Amino acid sequence: MKIDFRKIELTDLEGNKSTVDVSQKFANAIYQNTGDIGELELAREMYKNGEVELTPKQADSLKKYANLFVRAIDRLSVINALSQEE
């Protein structure tokens, strides 16, 4: 699946939708906390391009880094993006 982390969809309490760019913030969180070379390379690609191609296994493994976001709405939005079916 291809995910563009520059265009992550947020939905507020009133149901209004907007997009937010989490590409660099999420890439930095992965880069600074991973022990896996594959995840490190994904973080670099995400930081540079914003959009990455992920296998379902890779998407699932990146969900743990969403918990590093301070705002719950960012965490939920990234987890939802990573949970999409192809």
The 8 nearest C-alpha neighbors of each residue, nearest first, counted from 0:
[[1, 85, 53, 52, 54, 2, 55, 84],
 [0, 2, 52, 51, 53, 3, 50, 85],
 [3, 1, 50, 51, 4, 52, 0, 80],
 [2, 4, 50, 5, 49, 6, 51, 1],
 [3, 5, 22, 6, 49, 7, 21, 50],
 [4, 6, 20, 3, 22, 49, 21, 7],
 [7, 5, 18, 4, 20, 19, 3, 8],
 [6, 8, 18, 19, 4, 5, 20, 9],
 [7, 9, 18, 17, 6, 76, 19, 16],
 [10, 8, 17, 16, 18, 76, 11, 7],
 [9, 11, 16, 15, 14, 17, 8, 12],
 [10, 12, 14, 13, 15, 9, 16, 72],
 [11, 13, 14, 10, 15, 16, 72, 9],
 [12, 14, 11, 15, 10, 16, 9, 17],
 [15, 13, 11, 12, 10, 16, 9, 17],
 [16, 14, 11, 10, 13, 17, 12, 9],
 [15, 17, 10, 9, 14, 11, 8, 18],
 [16, 18, 9, 8, 10, 15, 19, 7],
 [19, 17, 8, 7, 6, 9, 20, 16],
 [18, 20, 7, 6, 21, 5, 8, 17],
 [19, 21, 5, 6, 22, 4, 7, 18],
 [22, 20, 24, 4, 25, 23, 5, 19],
 [23, 21, 4, 49, 5, 25, 24, 20],
 [22, 24, 46, 26, 25, 21, 27, 45],
 [23, 25, 27, 21, 26, 22, 28, 46],
 [26, 24, 28, 22, 27, 23, 21, 29],
 [27, 25, 42, 23, 29, 46, 28, 24],
 [26, 28, 30, 24, 29, 25, 31, 23],
 [29, 27, 25, 31, 26, 30, 32, 24],
 [28, 30, 26, 32, 27, 31, 33, 42],
 [31, 29, 27, 39, 28, 32, 42, 33],
 [32, 30, 28, 29, 27, 33, 26, 39],
 [33, 31, 29, 30, 28, 34, 64, 27],
 [34, 32, 35, 29, 30, 31, 39, 38],
 [33, 35, 36, 32, 39, 38, 30, 31],
 [34, 36, 38, 33, 37, 39, 40, 32],
 [35, 37, 39, 38, 40, 34, 33, 41],
 [38, 36, 40, 39, 35, 41, 42, 57],
 [37, 39, 41, 40, 35, 36, 42, 33],
 [38, 40, 36, 42, 30, 37, 41, 35],
 [39, 41, 43, 37, 42, 38, 36, 44],
 [42, 40, 38, 44, 43, 39, 45, 37],
 [41, 43, 26, 45, 39, 40, 44, 30],
 [44, 42, 40, 46, 41, 45, 47, 39],
 [43, 45, 41, 47, 46, 42, 48, 40],
 [44, 46, 49, 42, 48, 43, 47, 26],
 [47, 45, 23, 43, 26, 44, 49, 22],
 [46, 48, 44, 45, 49, 43, 23, 50],
 [49, 47, 45, 50, 44, 46, 51, 22],
 [48, 50, 45, 22, 4, 5, 3, 46],
 [49, 51, 3, 48, 2, 45, 4, 1],
 [52, 50, 2, 1, 45, 53, 3, 49],
 [51, 53, 1, 0, 2, 54, 50, 41],
 [54, 52, 0, 57, 58, 1, 51, 55],
 [53, 55, 57, 56, 0, 58, 52, 59],
 [54, 56, 58, 57, 59, 53, 0, 82],
 [55, 57, 59, 54, 58, 60, 53, 61],
 [58, 56, 60, 54, 59, 55, 53, 61],
 [59, 57, 55, 81, 61, 56, 60, 53],
 [58, 60, 56, 57, 61, 62, 55, 81],
 [59, 61, 57, 58, 62, 56, 63, 64],
 [62, 60, 58, 63, 59, 64, 57, 65],
 [63, 61, 65, 64, 59, 60, 78, 58],
 [62, 64, 61, 65, 66, 60, 67, 59],
 [65, 63, 66, 62, 67, 61, 29, 28],
 [64, 66, 74, 67, 62, 63, 68, 77],
 [65, 67, 64, 68, 63, 74, 62, 69],
 [66, 68, 65, 64, 69, 28, 74, 63],
 [69, 67, 66, 70, 74, 65, 73, 71],
 [68, 70, 67, 71, 73, 66, 74, 72],
 [71, 69, 73, 72, 68, 74, 75, 67],
 [70, 72, 74, 73, 75, 69, 68, 66],
 [71, 73, 75, 70, 74, 76, 9, 11],
 [74, 72, 76, 71, 70, 75, 77, 68],
 [75, 73, 71, 65, 77, 72, 76, 68],
 [74, 76, 78, 72, 73, 77, 79, 71],
 [75, 77, 79, 73, 78, 74, 9, 72],
 [76, 78, 80, 79, 74, 75, 73, 81],
 [79, 77, 81, 75, 80, 76, 62, 82],
 [80, 78, 82, 76, 77, 81, 75, 83],
 [81, 79, 77, 82, 78, 83, 76, 7],
 [80, 82, 78, 58, 79, 83, 77, 59],
 [83, 81, 79, 80, 78, 84, 58, 59],
 [84, 82, 80, 81, 85, 79, 0, 78],
 [83, 85, 82, 0, 55, 81, 80, 79],
 [84, 0, 83, 1, 55, 54, 82, 53]]
